[in-house]
Amino acid sequence: MAMRSLNPKWWKDKRVLVTGADGFIGERVMSTLVELGLVPASRIRPYGLPQGDLRSRSDARWAVGGCDVVLHLAADVGALSYTSTHSADQYQNCSGIDLSMIEAARHAGVSRMVMVGCSMAYPFSSAAALAETMLFEGAPSESHFGYGLAKRNTVALAVLYARQHDMPISAIIPNNAYGPGDHFDDTAHVIPSLIRKCCSGAPELEVWGDGRPIRDFVYVDDVVMGVLLAAEHLPPGDFVNIGSGTETSIAALVDAIVAQTGFGGTIRYNADKPNGEARRVLDISKAASAIGYKPQMPLRVGLHRTLEWYRQKVRSKS
């Protein structure tokens, strides 16, 4: 089944605010809108850290002013080493950004708003793929408790504001996005981190945990399509998962990246480091029926494109 096509008529003459515009997914949302001829760059307002602080109500009001559609991706994000040590900071910052943005959008009377959550909002562990009905059934993992709880609130705010204020607002919950344009520094998540280490020339690749955890890695362009399809089709107050529909163990991911990078050193799994959840995979069946979402990028091809981008754009500059 193919992904549902976007409707240029829906976007016609709309002015779009993209928060988190200097982030990995935010940048790709903007470029996709332009590349597909949906919204010209002149009608997209990018808002990221260089523009101001969205925890400020006045900055949020300025950002929203004159816009019809708000695609809200801004958050205080980081790798596991950050989320596990800055739980209170992440909760405070993400909550402040969300509350300022949703109030600004409500008072401005925007015609559409999409909030972007995160799969870390789900309960700590589940033997089954995580369906939307499970979001509030338990606490997020202690390793990312502050961020997970804040992103659960992101979704809750969309539900509550649609219910009480009749706002045209909904939310998506993406899982483990990766792809060209990702961050490959010390804040990198697992895929860019492994690519960077395998290309570093080091004789050993250390992998945290024992390699057995199962994850769901979704290519950035599929996430972007989830955001845009949600803007067009997801009913107010509703939310859907955006994932790859494929389960991959950390060990299988390591093997795939080692093969594509040509890493010839020793692979060492450090079982003294945390594994995280045994399984975190999203059920995307609701997104398929509600907005016509269907992931298009196989992991092997997505890894190849990410590696090529890294070699051309990042490593060549070092």
C-alpha positions in Angstrom: 0.0 0.0 0.0 1.3 3.4 -1.0 1.4 6.5 1.3 -1.6 8.7 0.9 -0.8 11.7 -1.3 -0.8 15.2 0.0 -3.3 17.7 -1.3 -1.9 20.9 -2.7 -5.3 22.6 -2.5 -5.4 22.1 1.3 -2.1 24.1 1.6 -3.0 26.8 -0.9 -2.5 30.3 0.4 -1.8 29.1 3.9 0.9 30.6 6.0 2.8 28.0 8.0 4.8 28.3 11.3 7.3 25.5 11.9 8.7 25.5 15.4 11.9 23.6 16.1 12.9 24.8 12.6 16.6 24.4 13.3 16.1 20.8 14.4 16.5 17.6 12.4 12.9 17.0 11.6 11.8 20.7 11.5 14.3 21.5 8.7 13.0 18.6 6.7 9.4 19.6 7.2 10.1 23.0 5.7 12.2 21.7 2.8 9.5 19.2 2.0 6.7 21.8 1.9 8.8 23.7 -0.6 10.0 20.8 -2.7 6.5 19.4 -3.2 5.2 22.8 -4.2 2.8 22.9 -1.2 4.0 26.1 0.4 6.5 28.6 -1.0 9.4 29.5 1.4 8.0 33.1 1.6 4.9 31.7 3.4 6.8 29.5 5.9 7.9 31.1 9.2 10.8 29.1 10.6 11.2 29.5 14.4 14.1 27.9 16.2 16.6 28.9 18.9 18.1 31.8 16.8 14.7 33.5 16.7 13.9 33.4 20.4 12.6 31.5 23.4 9.2 29.9 23.0 8.9 29.4 26.7 8.2 33.2 26.6 4.5 33.9 26.0 5.4 37.1 24.1 7.8 35.2 21.8 5.2 32.5 21.2 2.6 35.1 20.3 5.0 36.8 17.9 5.8 33.5 16.3 2.2 32.5 15.7 1.0 36.0 14.6 -0.3 36.0 11.0 0.0 32.2 10.6 -2.8 29.8 9.6 -1.1 26.5 10.3 1.2 25.7 13.3 3.5 22.6 13.0 4.9 22.4 16.5 8.2 20.4 16.8 10.1 22.5 19.3 11.3 20.7 22.4 14.3 20.4 24.7 15.8 17.2 23.3 19.0 15.2 23.8 20.6 11.7 23.9 20.2 9.3 26.7 23.1 10.8 28.6 21.3 14.1 28.7 17.7 12.9 29.3 18.8 10.7 32.2 20.6 13.6 34.0 18.4 16.6 33.1 14.9 15.2 33.7 13.6 18.3 35.6 15.1 20.7 33.0 13.5 18.8 30.1 10.1 18.6 31.8 10.1 22.3 32.6 11.4 23.4 29.2 9.2 21.2 27.1 6.1 22.0 29.2 6.8 25.7 29.1 7.2 25.7 25.3 4.1 23.7 24.7 1.9 25.8 27.0 3.1 29.0 25.5 2.6 27.8 22.0 -0.8 26.3 22.4 -2.1 29.4 24.2 -0.7 31.6 21.5 -2.3 29.5 18.8 -5.6 29.5 20.6 -5.7 33.2 21.0 -4.6 33.8 17.4 -7.4 31.5 16.1 -5.2 29.4 13.8 -7.0 27.1 11.4 -4.8 24.0 12.2 -2.2 22.9 14.7 -0.2 19.7 15.0 1.7 18.9 18.1 4.6 16.4 17.8 5.2 14.1 20.8 7.6 11.2 21.2 7.4 7.4 21.8 9.3 7.9 25.1 5.9 9.1 26.4 4.7 5.5 26.4 4.8 3.3 29.5 8.2 1.7 30.3 7.8 -1.7 28.9 5.3 -3.7 26.8 5.4 -7.1 25.2 3.1 -5.9 22.5 3.5 -3.1 20.0 2.4 0.2 21.6 -1.0 1.3 20.5 -2.4 4.8 21.2 -4.8 3.3 23.8 -1.8 2.4 26.0 -0.3 5.9 26.3 -1.6 6.6 29.8 -1.4 3.0 31.2 1.9 3.4 33.1 4.9 5.6 33.8 7.6 6.3 31.3 11.0 4.8 31.8 13.1 6.3 34.6 16.0 6.9 32.1 13.9 9.5 30.3 11.2 10.1 32.8 11.1 13.9 32.6 11.1 14.1 28.8 8.7 11.2 28.4 6.2 12.7 30.8 6.5 16.1 29.1 5.9 14.6 25.7 2.9 12.7 27.1 1.6 16.0 28.2 2.1 17.3 24.6 -0.4 14.8 23.4 -2.7 15.4 26.4 -2.8 19.2 25.7 -3.9 18.5 22.1 -6.8 16.4 23.4 -7.8 18.8 26.2 -7.7 22.0 24.1 -9.7 20.4 21.3 -12.3 19.3 23.9 -12.6 22.5 25.9 -11.8 25.2 23.4 -12.9 23.5 20.1 -9.3 24.0 18.8 -8.4 22.4 15.4 -5.5 20.7 17.1 -4.2 17.1 17.0 -0.9 15.2 17.7 1.4 12.6 16.3 3.8 10.3 18.3 6.9 9.4 16.1 9.5 6.8 17.0 13.3 6.9 16.7 13.6 9.1 13.6 16.9 9.0 11.6 18.2 10.0 8.2 20.2 12.7 6.4 20.5 15.9 8.4 20.6 14.1 11.7 22.9 15.2 14.5 26.2 13.3 14.6 27.8 15.0 17.6 27.9 13.9 21.2 24.1 14.4 21.5 23.5 11.9 18.7 21.0 9.1 19.0 21.8 5.5 18.3 22.0 5.4 14.5 24.1 8.5 13.9 26.2 7.7 16.9 27.0 4.2 15.5 27.7 5.6 12.1 30.1 8.2 13.5 31.9 5.7 15.6 32.2 3.2 12.8 33.7 5.9 10.5 36.1 7.3 13.1 38.9 4.8 12.5 38.8 3.5 16.1 39.8 -0.1 16.5 36.8 -0.9 18.7 33.1 -0.2 18.6 31.5 -0.1 22.1 27.8 -0.7 22.1 25.8 0.0 25.3 23.8 -3.0 26.6 23.7 -6.5 25.3 22.2 -5.8 21.8 18.9 -7.6 22.5 16.5 -4.7 22.8 14.0 -4.3 20.0 13.4 -0.9 18.4 11.4 0.7 15.6 13.6 3.1 13.4 11.6 5.4 11.1 13.2 7.4 8.3 12.9 11.2 8.5 10.9 11.6 5.3 8.3 9.2 6.6 8.0 11.2 9.8 7.6 14.4 7.8 4.8 12.8 5.8 3.1 11.8 9.0 3.2 15.4 10.2 1.8 16.8 7.0 -0.9 14.1 6.6 -2.0 14.7 10.2 -2.3 18.4 9.4 -4.6 17.6 6.5 -6.6 14.7 7.9 -6.4 13.9 11.6 -9.5 15.0 13.5 -9.1 17.6 16.3 -8.3 16.0 19.7 -7.0 12.8 18.1 -3.4 11.4 17.9 -1.6 8.7 16.0 1.7 6.8 16.1 4.2 7.3 13.3 6.7 4.5 13.0 8.4 2.1 10.5 6.2 -0.9 11.1 9.4 -3.0 11.4 11.1 -4.4 14.4 14.9 -4.3 14.6 17.2 -5.5 17.4 20.1 -3.3 18.4 22.4 -6.1 17.4 20.9 -6.4 14.0 21.2 -2.6 13.6 24.9 -2.7 14.6 25.5 -5.5 12.1 23.9 -3.5 9.3 25.8 -0.3 10.0 29.1 -2.3 10.4 28.5 -3.9 7.0 27.6 -0.6 5.2 30.5 1.4 6.8 33.1 -1.4 6.3 34.1 -1.2 9.9 36.8 -3.8 10.5 37.5 -3.5 14.2 36.2 -5.3 17.3 32.6 -5.0 18.4 32.1 -5.0 22.2 28.8 -5.0 23.8 29.0 -3.4 27.3 26.4 -5.2 29.4 27.3 -2.9 32.3 25.6 0.0 30.5 21.8 0.2 30.4 19.8 -1.6 27.8 16.7 0.6 28.1 13.3 -1.0 27.4 13.4 -4.6 26.1 11.0 -3.6 23.3 9.7 -0.3 22.1 7.8 -0.6 18.9 4.8 1.4 17.8 1.5 0.0 16.4 0.9 2.2 13.3 -2.4 0.7 12.2 -4.5 3.7 13.4 -2.3 6.1 11.4 -2.9 4.0 8.3 -6.7 4.2 8.6 -7.0 7.7 10.0 -4.6 9.6 7.7 -3.4 7.2 5.1 0.1 6.9 6.5 2.3 4.1 5.2 6.1 4.1 5.8 8.0 3.9 2.5 11.7 3.6 3.5 13.3 0.2 4.2 15.9 0.4 7.0 18.7 -0.9 4.7 18.1 1.9 2.1 17.6 4.5 4.8 20.9 3.7 6.5 22.7 3.9 3.1 21.3 7.3 2.4 22.1 8.5 5.9 25.7 7.2 5.7 26.2 8.8 2.3 25.0 12.1 3.6 27.3 11.8 6.6 30.3 11.2 4.4 29.5 14.1 2.1 28.3 16.7 4.6 29.9 15.9 7.9 33.0 13.8 7.7 34.3 15.7 4.7 34.4 18.9 6.8 36.3 17.3 9.7 
